[in-house]
Amino acid sequence: EAGVTQFPSHSVIEKGQTVTLRCDPISGHDNLYWYRRVMGKEIKFLLHFVKESKQDESGMPNNRFLAERTGGTYSTLKVQPAELEDSGVYFCASSQGLWAYGYTFGSGTRLTVV
Amino acid sequence: KQEVTQIPAALSVPEGENLVLNCSFTDSAIYNLQWFRQDPGKGLTSLLLIQSSQREQTSGRLNASLDKSSGRSTLYIAASQPGDSATYLCARYNFNKFYFGSGTKLNVKP
């Protein structure tokens, strides 16, 4: 079974540019989550999709971040325009049900804004 | 506010030592407590999950305990090996999401 796939693995962009991160969940997993870890801080929840609908977006930091999940399959997280404080590692996870042991995390996208 | 604190932030031990990583949380209304391992450039690997009705879980050389009354969890690693070097994260699971601690970076020296 393929795991959660994220790409790119690394991205370096200039302040003010746009970056789009992609996450492919495990096939059949209705739940998709985005988390991020910024420098020196703990990993924090961003949002949760159930299929194509946003179930919980309480962790989205501001309106420069836009997450979509087309057709309930893969998801994208766009940052526009990127700021220096957006640098960090963005993790995606998916699960079939709403229980902790069903979660699978991707390896993350390391975003560096210069 | 649901805070998770991990102590120490970093730990360096010689191979073969037994060690304990600590995790504390502010809200005792916990549903699940999970320990993860993260290797550089890799994702989060689930190690042990303790459900709210349980007190501990064991897998090989790892043992995790949960004390809800004191708001603490510990991860015990027996006979540490260089391959155990990684960052260990504890996280509580409530309301369909994880709340993570900042992790303990473990280095096991050969």
Interface residues (C-beta under 8 A of the other chain):
Chain A: G3 V4 S9 N31 Y33 Y35 K41 E42 I43 K44 F45 H48 Q55 D56 G59 F91 A93 L98 W99 A100 Y101 Y103 F105 G106 S107 G108
Chain B: V4 Y31 N32 Q34 F36 G41 K42 G43 L44 S46 L49 L89 A91 Y93 F95 N96 K97 F98 Y99 F100 G101 S102 G103
